[in-house]
């Protein structure tokens, strides 16, 4: 099973000791990211709609760095600075993701580590690796050795 870190200049740069993403087998884990401009490192937008858009664009860039897309996302965790923003963020989310939507948890969180940040999102994507089309057959030598160990 392949396991490696994912890093791209097209996604929000880490602001701490963490990776943008990790690939582990068929799963891709994207860190909690917010509405940070990948070039300037500055917060983008002063409303939930613009911040949600930028956050999902950052996630998309990290996914694309390893050949995945938003369509491959199966689980999303969303942190809102104020849960009364849910309907407005959800409208943008519904436009950016497509049906069937990933499973999702949305919670209220203190996002004070970045003043003005209204949203943070992390996700898990599933990208199936190519598998053999035919049955896997053991060689005669391996099969006989395996039988010899079963006593």
C-alpha positions, 0 to 999 in steps of 0.5 A, a space after each residue: 500500500 502506497 503512503 506519501 505526503 501531498 503538497 501543492 503550491 495551488 492549495 493553501 500553504 500550511 500554517 503549522 506543522 502539518 501536511 496538506 494531504 496524505 495518500 494512504 492506499 486508495 484513500 486521500 486525506 486532506 488537512 483542514 484548510 480555510 479560505 487562504 490565498 495560495 499565493 499571498 497566504 492571506 485570508 480571502 473574503 469577508 463573507 461566508 460565501 466567498 470564504 466557502 468558495 476559496 476553501 473548496 478551491 483549496 481542497 480541490 487543488 490538493 486533491 488534483 495534485 494527486 489525480 483526484 477531484 471533488 467527485 472522489 470525496 466521500 467524507 467532509 468535516 466542516 467547522 463554522 465560526 458561527 452555525 447561523 451561517 449554515 444555510 449560506 455556506 451550504 448553498 455554495 457547498 451544494 454548487 461545488 460538490 455534486 450528487 451523490 454528495 459526500 457524507 458530512 459533519 458540520 460543527 461550530 468551532 472557534 476559528 480564532 487562530 486566523 482572525 476573520 476566518 469563518 470556515 475550515 474544511 477537511 475531507 477524505 477521498 477514495 481513489 480506487 487503484 487499478 486492479 487486475 481484470 482476471 483472477 490472481 493465480 498462485 504458481 504451483 510452487 507457492 501453492 505446494 509450499 503453502 499446503 506444506 505449512 498447514 499441519 
